[in-house]
Amino acid sequence: MSKFGELIDLQIPVLLEFYTDWNEASEAMHPVLKDVAAALGDKAKVIKIDVDKNSELAEALRVKGLPTLMIYKEGEMKWRQSGEQDANTLIGLMQEYL
């Protein structure tokens, strides 16, 4: 199984952020994702994926806008949205899959 497959095949929800260091909206999401990770603790995972370093994966998942956020659980995509999101929205979405 690929490393990505292992990441998304967990029993807990996994929030992925596809980002770049040069994108302002991606930069704005850094503290939001820290808040989400802190609020959910070990009940969920928050993973950032740099599209510049993982272009094949980003292309395979058709990531066009940045940031692009996805929630996976047990290998299945549950939610996807491009653009900035606030911590409370993301925490609420993640809690739906706990």
Secondary structure, DSSP 8 states (H G I E B T S, - for coil): --HHHHHHT-SS-EEEEEE-TT-HHHHHHHHHHHHHHHHHGGGSEEEEEETTT-HHHHHHTT--SSSEEEEEETTEEEEEEES---HHHHHHHHHHT-
